Every structure is written in C-alpha cells, then in structure tokens.
Amino acid sequence: MLYSRRIQFYETDAQGIVHHSNHFRIFEEARGEFLRNLGIPYSVIRGMGYEVVLLEASCRYKKPILYDEEVVVELHLGKMDRFTFEFSYKVTVDGELRAEGRTRHCILKEGKLVSIPQFIKDRIREEIGV
C-alpha cells in the first residue's frame, strides 16, 4: 500500500529537517490508512474491545526529509503469526529513499494478550492475496 502526504513546518527542527520522532508518526498514519482501506480502521477494532499495541519500532534514516516535501510511504505486511504481526515502511521523496522502518504489534483484549482475531487475519490475507 502507498500513503502520501506533505511535511508540515511543525514537524521539522531548527534546521528545517523532519525531527526523527516524527518518522514514527508517519508510519502510524500509513498503518492507520492501511487498516482503514481494509475496512477495519482502529475505531472498529477498538469498538470490538481490542487494542493494537506497539511492541517494537525501528527506523533507519537515509537522508533528511525537509519541510514541504511530499513523502510517499510504501507499507508492507511482514511476518504474521498467532500473536504478532509486523509492518515494514519505505519513505521516499520523488522516488529517492529517505528512511525505512519496521514496527511489530500484538492485540490485547481487556488488557490481556490474545490471538490475532480471525476477521483481521482474513481481511489482511484477502488484501495481500495469501
């Protein structure tokens, strides 16, 4: 899935470069759009009593991203097992790789780890053709 957006001034530091912490916000936006496009936005998942929890996050910064640049995030579902799933991200500007990252998640219900609900697995598998 591709997600694009323009970098806002408030996301940059004194040098006009996107602050490193904002890369994770961009990843989260792309992830949210991915789930929304599947028909299972966070609001639906949460409405069913589930919470999607971040377990790990990493980012490799290749080249600065600047104010007013339009970024394109290429999101891919990585490994998915009974309890966890991963996403990978490639952030480009005009086709040039600027950052790449990975996040790993699990699902909680009533504060306890649960297997990934079947409806989520089914929608993801339909989308990626598995």
C-alpha positions, 0 to 999 in steps of 0.5 A: 500500500502507498500513503502520501502526504506533505511535511508540515513546518511543525514537524521539522527542527531548527534546521528545517529537517523532519525531527526523527520522532516524527518518522514514527508518526508517519508510519502510524498514519500509513498503518492507520490508512492501511487498516482503514482501506481494509475496512477495519480502521482502529475505531472498529477494532477498538469498538470490538474491545481490542487494542493494537499495541506497539511492541517494537519500532525501528527506523533507519534514516537515509537522508533528511526529509525537509519541510514541504516535501511530499513523502510517499510511504510504501507499507508492507505486511511482514511476518504474521503469526498467532500473536504478532504481526509486523509492518515494514515502511519505505519513505521516499521523496520523488522516488529517492529513499529517505528512511525505512522502518519496521514496527511489530504489534500484538492485540490485547483484549481487556488488557490481556494478550490474545490471538490475532482475531480471525476477521483481521487475519482474513481481511489482511490475507484477502488484501495481500492475496495469501 
